Amino acid sequence: MTRVDYTHLAKTIASLTEGEDDVIALMATVACELHHSDDRFDWTGFYRVVSPQMLKIGPYQGGHGCLKIPFSHGVCGAAARLGKTQLVPDVGAFVGHISCASSTLSEVVLPVWNKAGALLAVLDIDSDQPDAFTQTDADALVKILALVFSR
């Protein structure tokens, strides 16, 4: 079983994204690198803020996802609406969870901020394992997102 080495992953992502300012290219690179870094990561991607109170899928790695998610729905919507990381050990126990894929048992969703402090997107990582994510994962992912999108 492969477990992510966040220190090495952060260095790799920093190297791959250095000098890039296209947000979609950055998201695609981050989603790819994260997705292939850990066996727990079954679906890894971004839901971009496309209009007030609305998220739209992409870029991502894994099976299909929901195309649009309002801020008022699901774990991704909660992360966007509240501006706070959502660490969900059991998606079945999360009131209002949207089941984009029946294989998802747990997830972590983090807001993605630009350097001006505006919400760009949320990063959604789903797992087909229960209680797959820890606060350590969330903290490391926040640092990687800041490294890429807040510089």
Steps between C-alpha positions, in 0.01 A plus 500: 500500500640836396479783753586853401824667608368856520844659527618335179164562331508872586848531349391316184188714457698820566751400233235405245295817549780755536436802280155381389209739551220325310261380769365205298852376421589529868186311606561225244856451619409499868209258447722260305789506746274460803289225346797280419677559832281292732282190467235659721432766235221350287377828346708816509399827348379853509158657492552855371298803604328596172229737623370619835421198718577243225783251448578317175716190458853488373781425464498162673632143501280194554150400395216737422396767746210737541508770234367784717472541875327798665667642810185392687550127431738226605848495647647706215231761540565515875874554446426780253221659705687488832851549361619214722646155446245221525646174635230234463578150633159361395317670213181315595493692828547842335159667478440609142783295347475476121586155372682568174657152520360214706854378577581807713509422872703792635638828371694813570406828330708816527434855385751632244590869535689724261763747618234772535302277739217424257353150483603337170374146557489212742732200485301179550675172580274197533594158632341160459627427852318605818666763721788531253616854580652664806561854613863442399383442141284813509781716641750379238250556218429856619874573478526356148199702383645820646835426337340472155204739500590774752844593366 
